[in-house]
Amino acid sequence: MHAAAAELGYRPNVAARGLKTNKTQTIAFISDVVATTRFASGLIKGALSAAEAAGHVMMVLETGGEPKRETEAIGAALDRQVDGIVFAAMRARELFLPDMRIETPAVMLNATNSRFPHSVLPDEYRGGRAAIQVLLDAGFRDGIALLGQSEAKERELFRSATVAQRVAGIREAMADQDLEFVAEVSVWLWEPDEGYQATKRLLRQKNPPRAIVAMNDRLAFGAYQAAGELGVRIPEDLSIVSFDNDEIAAYLRPGLTTVALPHEAMGARAVDLLLHPEPATESLIPMPVVLRDSVR
């Protein structure tokens, strides 16, 4: 029967089936700039894989963070009677959704919203602890500097709850071992040039650090440049560990040890929560350590 149906080109009428089951087998993925951002595209990849595995089609709508386009995207999803909506953000933050009626099940991905309490976020607290553990395992007990954050700026500089958790994990892992940073450099922008300038200042001190915890890979890229310019060898003279696992991290020489943002696993988890709801409102996804050669 199946062979005959295939030979005749028969395809089941999904729309007709949807009228009977009240399910369209379709999920909407609505994001700000995830689709056009290489670093965050793993969110879509993971969600798409999970949707396909569950026999669902996923429609992707990008809004650029513009309220008018957000309203249009949500309207398009509701008009098609999707079975659920994944609201995603490139940078983990609270999403402010248009004031419109949304009764369709929804999950926040790399984001939070009081109207839809189910959210999927990276486990930044344990990720922060893991970064310090890498240095502890390498034998570091002193000479560690923190690049990109300082206690005085934590509450003012970042609105992201996940970044605050990353910092909390870092600080508590140090405190657990009765360790203190030899230096902390606050950086307003987490970009290579800021990392370069800050690391040059650190390495020119009378007692320069022997290890740096950079708050993201882009700061670490700048740290590499500063070290090379000053003749400081990585990892012989200076070890570096950071966060995100940006694609370029694997191509640095030596490769950069980093705590990865688990975007694909997060995307898959968001779809699983839509299709198989659970009582828990927050799902934290482990951040794996990617060991390369930047730590002694």
TIMIFI-739749 format. One record per atom (N, C-alpha, C): x, y, z; residue in one letter. Coordinates in steps of 0.2 Angstrom, whole numbers, plus 5000, padded with zeros to 4 digits. Example, Ala and Ser with C-alpha at 12.3 -4.5 7.8 and 13.67 -1.06 7.14 Angstrom:
# residues 2
506649725039A
506249785039A
506649845039A
506449895035S
506849955036S
506450005039S
***
This chain:
# residues 296
500449945000M
500050005000M
500450065000M
501050065004H
501450125005H
501850134998H
502050084995A
502350084989A
501950114983A
501350094983A
500850114978A
500650194979A
500650214986A
500550284987A
501150324985A
501750294986A
502350334984A
502350344976A
502150284973E
502150284966E
501650334963E
501150344966L
500550384963L
500750464966L
501250474970G
501350534972G
500850564978G
500550514981Y
500050534986Y
500350564992Y
500150624995R
500350655001R
499750665005R
499850655012P
499250665016P
499150735017P
498450755018N
498250825018N
498350845025N
498850885027V
499050905034V
498550955036V
498250995032A
497851045034A
497151015036A
496950965032A
496350925034A
496450885040A
496950855041R
497150825048R
497150875053R
497350935052G
497350985058G
496651005060G
496251005055L
495551015057L
495250965062L
495450905061K
495150845065K
495550845071K
496150855072T
496550845078T
496650915082T
496450975078N
496651035081N
497351045082N
497751015078K
498551025078K
498751035071K
499151085070T
499451095063T
500151065062T
500451035067Q
501151015067Q
501651065065Q
501451125067T
501951185065T
502151225071T
502751245072I
503051285077I
503251345074I
503151405078A
503451465075A
504051485080A
504551505077F
505151525080F
505251605078F
505151645083I
505151715082I
505751745086I
506151775083S
506851805086S
506951875084S
507451905088D
507651975086D
508151965080D
508751955081V
509251945076V
509651885076V
509351825079V
509651765079V
509751735072V
509351735068A
509351705061A
509951735057A
510151795058T
510651825054T
511251835058T
511351805064T
511951815068T
512251745068T
512851735065R
513151675065R
513251635072R
513451685077F
513551655083F
512951625087F
512351655085A
511751625089A
511351585084A
511551565078S
511151525074S
511051455076S
511451435081G
511451365084G
510751365087G
510451415090L
509751415093L
509251385088L
509351415082I
508851385077I
508951315075I
509651305074K
509851235072K
509551185077K
509651195083G
509451145088G
508651145088G
508351195088A
507551195088A
507351165082A
507651175076L
507451145070L
507451065070L
508051045073S
508150975073S
507650935077S
507550975083A
507050945088A
506350945085A
506150995081A
505450995078A
505450945073A
505950935068E
505950885063E
505850815066E
506250805071A
506250735075A
505550725077A
505150775079A
504450765082A
503950775076A
504150775070G
503650775065G
503350845064G
503650895066H
503350965065H
503751005060H
503451055057V
503751105053V
503851165057V
504451195056M
504651265060M
504651315055M
504251375057M
504351435053M
504751485057M
505251515053V
505651555057V
505451635055V
505351675060L
505251745059L
505651785063L
506051835059E
506451875063E
506251945063E
506251985068T
505952045069T
506452105070T
507152095071G
507552145071G
507452185078G
507052155082G
506952195089G
506452245088G
506152255082E
505652315081E
504952295083E
504652335087P
503952325090P
503452305084P
503452345079K
502952335073K
503052265070K
503752255069R
503852185066R
503752125070R
503752135077E
503652085082E
502852075082E
502452125081T
501752115081T
501552085075T
501852095069E
501652065063E
501951995063E
502451975066A
502751905066A
502251865071A
502051895076I
501651855081I
500951845077I
500751895074G
500051895071G
500151835065G
500651835061A
500751785056A
500751715059A
501051705065A
501051635068A
500351615070A
500051665074L
499351655076L
498851635071L
498951675065D
498451665059D
498551595057D
499151565057R
499251495055R
499151445060R
498851465066Q
498651425071Q
499251375073Q
499851395074V
500451355076V
500251325082V
500551265083D
500451235090D
500851265096D
501351305094G
501751335099G
502251385096G
502451435101I
502951485098I
503551485103I
504151485100V
504751495103V
504951565102V
505051605107F
505251675107F
506051675109F
506451695104A
507151695106A
507451755105A
508051765109A
508451825109A
509151805108A
509551845104M
510251835103M
510651845109M
510551895113R
510851905120R
510351885125R
510551845130A
510051825135A
509851895139A
509151905139R
508851965142R
508151955142R
507851995146E
507051995146E
506852025140E
506351995137L
506052015131L
505352045132L
505252105129F
504652145130F
504252135124F
503652095125L
503252075119L
502652125118L
502452125112P
501852175111P
501252155115P
500852205117D
500252195121D
499752175117D
499752105115M
499252075111M
499052005114M
498451985113R
498251925116R
498551865113R
498951825117I
499251765114I
499051705119I
498651665116E
498451605120E
498851535118E
499251545113T
499651485111T
500151475116T
500351405117P
500851395121P
501551425119P
501951455123A
502551485121A
503151465126A
503751465124V
504351455128V
504851515126V
505151545131M
505651595130M
506351555129M
506651575124L
507351545123L
507851595123L
508351585128N
508851635129N
508551695131N
508051695134A
507651755136A
507151735142A
506851795145T
506351785150T
505751835148T
505251815151N
504651865150N
504151835156N
503851885159S
503351865165S
502751835162S
502551855156R
501951825154R
501951745152R
502551735150F
502751665148F
503351635153F
503151605158P
503651585163P
504151535161P
503951495156H
504451445154H
505051475150H
505651465152S
506251485149S
506751435149S
507151445143V
507751405143V
508351445142V
508851435147L
509451485148L
510051445149L
510651465147P
511251435149P
511351435156P
511651385159D
511851375166D
512451415167D
512451485168E
513051525168E
513351525175E
512951505180Y
513251505187Y
513851445187Y
513551385185R
514051335184R
514551345179R
514451375174G
514951395169G
515451435172G
515251485176G
515751525179G
516251485183G
515951445187R
516351395192R
516851355188R
516551335182A
516951285178A
517551315175A
517551385173A
518151415171A
518651425176A
518451435182I
518951445188I
519251375189I
518851325189Q
519051255190Q
519651235185Q
519551255179V
520051245174V
520751265176V
520751325179L
521351355181L
521651315188L
521151305192L
521351265198L
521651195196L
521351165191D
521651095189D
522351105186D
522451165183A
523151175181A
523651195186A
523451205192G
523851215198G
523951295200G
523451335197F
523451405199F
523151415205F
523551455210R
523251475216R
523351545217R
523651575213D
523751655213D
523951675206D
523951745206G
524151775199G
523551775194G
522951765196I
522351765192I
522051835191I
521951855185A
521651915184A
520951905181A
520451955182L
519851945179L
519752005174L
519651995168L
519552045162L
518852045160L
518552105161G
517952125158G
517452135163G
517552135170Q
517052145175Q
517352165181Q
517052205185S
517252225192S
516652225196S
516752215203E
516252205207E
515852275207E
516152335207A
515852395207A
515352405201A
515452375196K
515152385189K
514552325188K
514552275192E
514152215190E
513452235189E
513152275194R
512452285194R
512252345189R
512752385187E
512652445183E
512752425175E
513252385174L
513452375167L
513052325164L
512752275167F
512352225163F
511652215166F
511252205162R
510552195164R
510352125163R
510852085160S
510752015159S
510851975165S
510251935167A
510351895173A
510851835172A
510951815166T
511451765165T
512151785166T
512251845164V
512951875165V
513051885172V
512551905176A
512651915183A
512751845186A
512451795184Q
512551725186Q
513251695185Q
513551715179R
514251695177R
514751725182R
514651795183V
515051825188V
515051795195V
514451775197A
514351745203A
514651685204A
514651645199G
514951575199G
515751585199G
515951635195I
516751645195I
516951665202I
516551715205R
516751745212R
516751685217R
516151655217E
516051605222E
516551545222E
516751525216A
517251475215A
517951495218A
518151565217M
518751585220M
518651595227M
518151615230A
518051615237A
518051555240A
517751495237D
517851435240D
518551405241D
518951435237Q
519751415238Q
520151465242Q
519751515245D
520051575248D
520551605244D
520351615237L
520851655232L
520551715231L
520951765229E
520751825226E
521051845220E
520751885216F
521051905209F
521651955211F
522151955207V
522651995208V
522552065205V
522052065200A
521852125197A
521152115193A
520752165193E
520052155190E
520052225185E
519952215179V
519852265174V
519152265171V
518852325173S
518152335170S
518152355163S
517752325158V
517752345151V
517052355149V
516952405146W
516252425144W
515952385138W
516452375134L
516252335128L
516652275127L
516352215126W
516752155126W
516952145119W
517452185117E
517652175110E
518452175110E
518752145104P
519452135104P
519852195106P
519752255103D
520152305105D
520152325112D
519552315116E
519552335123E
519952275127E
519952215124G
520352165127G
521052175126G
521252195121Y
521952215119Y
522252275123Y
521852325124Q
522052385128Q
522152365135Q
521652325138A
521652315145A
522152265147A
522252215142T
522852165143T
523552195143T
523652245139K
524252275138K
524352315145K
523852345148R
523952375154R
524152325160R
523752265160L
523952215165L
524652185164L
524852175158L
525552145157L
526052195158L
525952255158R
526452305159R
526552325167R
526152295171Q
526152305178Q
526852275181Q
527052295187K
527652265190K
527552195191K
526952165193N
526852095194N
526252075190N
526452065184P
525852045179P
525551975181P
524951975179P
524551905180P
524851845176P
524751795179R
525051725176R
524451695172R
523851715174A
523251685171A
522651745170A
522251735165I
521751785164I
521051745163I
520551765166V
519851745165V
519551805161V
519451795155A
519051845151A
518351825150A
517951885151M
517251875151M
516951845145M
517251855139N
517051825133N
517651815128N
517551775123D
518051755119D
518351815115D
517951865113R
518151925110R
518651965114R
518551975120L
519052005125L
519651965125L
519651895125A
520151855124A
520551855118A
520251875112F
520651885106F
521051945107F
520851995110G
521252055111G
521852035116G
521651995121A
522251975125A
522751945122A
522551895117Y
523151865113Y
523551915109Y
523251965106Q
523552015102Q
524052055107Q
523852075113A
524252115117A
524852065119A
524752005121A
525251965123A
525751955118A
525551945112G
526051935106G
526451995105G
526152055106E
526552115104E
527052125110E
526952105116L
527352115121L
527852055123L
527852005118G
528251945119G
528051905124G
527451905127V
527251855132V
526951795129V
527151735130R
526951675127R
526351645131R
525951615126I
525351585129I
525451515127I
525351465131P
525151475139P
525851475143P
526451475140E
527051465145E
527051525150E
526951585148D
526951645152D
526251665155D
525751655151L
525051675152L
524551625150L
524151605155S
523551565153S
522951605152S
522551585147I
521951615146I
521351565146I
520751585149V
520151545149V
519551595148V
519151585144S
518551635143S
517951595142S
517451625139F
516751605138F
516451615131F
516051575129D
515651575123D
515751525117D
516451505116N
516651465111N
516451485104N
516651555103D
516551585096D
516951535092D
516751535085E
517051495080E
517851505080E
518051575080I
518751595080I
519151565085I
518851545091A
519251515096A
519651455095A
519351415090A
519751355088A
520351365083A
520351425080Y
520851445075Y
521351485078Y
521351505084L
521851545087L
522451495088L
523051525089R
523651475090R
523951505096R
523951475102P
523651405103P
522951415103P
522551365102G
521851365103G
521551385110G
521051425110L
520751455116L
520351405120L
520551395126T
520051355131T
519451405133T
518851375132T
518351425133T
517751375136T
517251415139V
516651385142V
516051395137V
515851345133A
515351355128A
514651375130A
514351425126L
513651435126L
513351375122L
512851335125P
512551275122P
511951295118P
512051335113H
511451355109H
511051305106H
511351255103E
511051195100E
510551165105E
510851145110A
510551105116A
509951145118A
510051215119M
509551255121M
508951265116M
509151265110G
508551265105G
508151205105G
508551145106A
508151085106A
507751075112A
507951105118R
507651095124R
506951135124R
507051195120A
506451245120A
505851205116A
506051175111V
505551135107V
505251075111V
505651045114D
505450985119D
504951015124D
505051075127L
504651095132L
503951115129L
503951145123L
503351155120L
502951095118L
503251045116L
502850985114L
502750935120L
503150945125H
503050905132H
503150945138H
502650985139P
502651035145P
502851005151P
503251045155E
503451015162E
503251075167E
503151055173P
502951105179P
503551155180P
504151135179A
504751185181A
504651235175A
504851305178T
504751355173T
505451375170T
505951355173E
506651375171E
507051315170E
507351315163S
507751255162S
508451285160S
508951265164L
509651285164L
510051225160L
510351245155I
510751205150I
511451205152I
511751145154P
512451155155P
512951185150P
513451215152M
513951245148M
514551205148M
514651175142P
515251125142P
515951165142P
516451135145V
517151165144V
517451135138V
517751185134V
518051155128V
518851175129V
519151115131L
519851125132L
520251125126L
520651175126R
521151185120R
521851195123R
522251235121D
522951245123D
523151305126D
522651345128S
522851415131S
522951415138S
522851355141V
523051355149V
523651305150V
524051325154R
524751295155R
524651225157R
***
